[in-house]
């Protein structure tokens, strides 16, 4: 949820300029100096949207997803073509609402990232095949440091799930790149 450099850990689009207390000081003053309670956030998400909101479920557990310790994929699904998040749980719904994750500017940015990523993957692949590892590293940085790199993560994830052919219906070349074991190993840093 916070890919790239100095990006907001909530929206992923804006520069992280603030330190947010994930669990607000008003609610739990004992976590004021708890390192694990400090997240990098943009001023919009931190000061204007979240402020000291911290919805709690009936059983007392937080409803917001902590992007530093949880995989948001269990609670949120990114509709790649639409650029919007869809809730998969109450926690996903609360997170979308509190941080305004479907703001028009974010949707537009995600849709553009979805269009920009396949050519970037092609450029990485071309550099890798010709053995220019420095150029390939530059393209990898460009891919992952996009403001809305959550799109790239979702593309890689959705490419190997059931129904991927439907998600990437008119994009068989993109799907092949996203499924390519060499690309996945290099860009996802997996084996």
C-alpha positions in Angstrom: 0.0 0.0 0.0 3.0 2.3 0.3 5.2 1.5 -2.7 7.7 4.0 -4.1 9.8 6.6 -2.3 8.3 8.8 0.3 4.7 8.0 -0.7 1.7 8.3 1.5 1.1 4.8 3.1 -2.7 5.3 2.6 -3.4 6.8 -0.8 0.1 6.0 -2.4 -0.3 9.0 -4.7 0.9 11.9 -2.7 4.3 12.6 -1.2 4.5 11.5 2.4 5.2 14.7 4.3 3.6 13.9 7.7 4.0 11.3 10.4 0.6 9.9 11.2 -0.2 8.2 14.5 -2.1 5.2 13.1 -3.9 4.8 16.4 -4.6 8.5 17.3 -3.0 9.9 20.4 -6.5 11.1 21.5 -7.6 7.4 21.6 -4.4 5.8 23.0 -1.9 8.4 24.4 0.4 5.5 25.4 1.2 4.9 21.7 2.4 8.4 21.1 6.0 7.4 20.9 5.5 3.8 19.7 7.5 3.5 16.5 5.1 0.9 15.1 2.3 3.5 15.4 4.0 6.0 13.2 3.2 5.9 9.5 4.3 8.2 6.6 1.3 10.0 5.2 0.5 12.9 3.0 -1.1 15.9 4.7 -4.4 15.3 2.9 -4.8 11.8 4.2 -3.4 12.6 7.6 -4.7 16.1 8.5 -7.8 16.5 6.3 -9.3 13.1 5.9 -8.2 10.8 8.7 -7.5 13.4 11.4 -8.2 11.5 14.6 -10.8 9.1 13.1 -10.2 5.5 14.1 -13.3 3.4 13.5 -13.6 0.4 15.8 -15.8 -2.7 15.1 -18.3 -4.1 17.6 -15.7 -6.4 19.1 -13.3 -3.5 19.6 -10.8 -4.2 16.8 -9.7 -1.4 14.5 -11.5 -1.2 11.2 -8.7 0.7 9.4 -6.1 -1.4 7.5 -2.6 -0.9 8.9 -0.5 -0.8 5.7 2.7 -1.4 7.6 1.7 -4.8 9.0 -1.1 -6.2 6.8 -1.7 -7.0 3.2 -4.6 -4.9 2.1 -5.6 -7.4 -0.6 -7.7 -9.4 2.0 -9.8 -6.3 2.4 -9.5 -4.3 -0.8 -9.7 -5.2 -4.5 -8.4 -2.8 -7.1 -10.6 -2.8 -10.2 -7.8 -2.1 -12.7 -9.8 -0.8 -15.6 -12.0 1.4 -13.4 -9.1 2.6 -11.1 -11.3 2.2 -8.1 -11.0 0.2 -4.9 -13.8 -2.2 -4.1 -14.4 -3.3 -0.5 -14.0 -7.0 0.4 -14.7 -6.5 4.1 -15.9 -4.0 6.6 -12.3 -3.0 7.1 -11.9 -2.4 3.4 -15.0 -0.3 3.4 -13.8 1.8 6.4 -10.4 2.3 4.9 -11.9 3.4 1.5 -14.2 5.8 3.3 -11.8 7.4 5.8 -8.9 7.9 3.3 -11.1 8.7 0.4 -9.3 6.1 -1.7 -11.8 6.5 -4.6 -11.2 10.3 -4.9 -11.5 11.2 -8.6 -7.8 12.3 -8.8 -6.7 8.9 -7.4 -8.9 7.0 -9.8 -7.5 9.0 -12.7 -4.0 8.4 -11.6 -4.6 4.6 -11.2 -6.1 4.4 -14.7 -3.1 6.2 -16.2 -0.7 3.9 -14.3 -2.7 0.9 -15.7 -2.1 2.2 -19.2 1.6 3.2 -18.6 2.7 0.0 -16.9 2.7 -2.4 -19.9 5.1 -0.3 -22.0 7.4 0.1 -18.9 7.4 -3.7 -18.5 8.3 -4.1 -22.2 11.2 -1.6 -21.8 12.4 -3.5 -18.7 12.2 -6.8 -20.6 14.0 -5.5 -23.6 16.9 -4.1 -21.5 17.0 -7.4 -19.5 17.1 -9.6 -22.7 19.9 -7.5 -24.2 21.9 -7.8 -20.9 21.8 -4.2 -20.0 21.2 -4.7 -16.3 21.7 -1.0 -15.4 19.0 0.1 -17.8 16.8 -2.7 -16.6 17.3 -1.5 -13.0 16.3 2.0 -14.1 13.1 0.7 -15.7 12.3 -1.3 -12.6 12.7 1.8 -10.5 10.5 3.7 -12.9 7.8 1.0 -12.6 7.8 0.8 -8.8 8.3 4.5 -8.1 5.2 5.6 -9.9 2.9 7.5 -7.6 0.2 4.9 -8.0 2.4 1.8 -7.8 -0.4 0.0 -6.1 -1.7 -0.6 -9.6 1.5 -2.5 -10.5 1.2 -4.6 -7.5 -2.5 -5.4 -8.3 -1.6 -6.2 -11.9 1.0 -8.8 -10.8 -1.3 -10.2 -8.3 -4.4 -10.4 -10.5 -2.4 -11.9 -13.4 -2.0 -15.2 -11.6 -5.5 -15.5 -10.1 -8.5 -17.3 -11.5 -10.2 -15.2 -14.1 -7.0 -13.3 -15.1 -7.9 -13.9 -18.8 -11.1 -11.9 -18.2 -9.4 -9.1 -16.3 -6.8 -8.7 -19.1 -9.2 -9.7 -21.9 -7.7 -7.5 -24.6 -4.2 -7.5 -23.2 -2.8 -10.9 -23.8 0.7 -9.5 -24.3 0.5 -7.7 -20.9 -0.8 -10.8 -19.2 2.1 -12.8 -20.7 4.6 -10.3 -19.3 3.0 -10.3 -15.9 3.1 -14.0 -15.8 6.6 -14.4 -17.1 8.6 -16.1 -14.3 11.8 -14.1 -15.1 10.0 -10.8 -14.8 8.1 -11.9 -11.7 11.4 -13.0 -10.0 13.2 -9.9 -10.9 10.5 -7.3 -10.3 8.8 -8.9 -7.4 12.0 -10.1 -5.9 10.7 -13.7 -5.5 12.2 -17.0 -6.6 
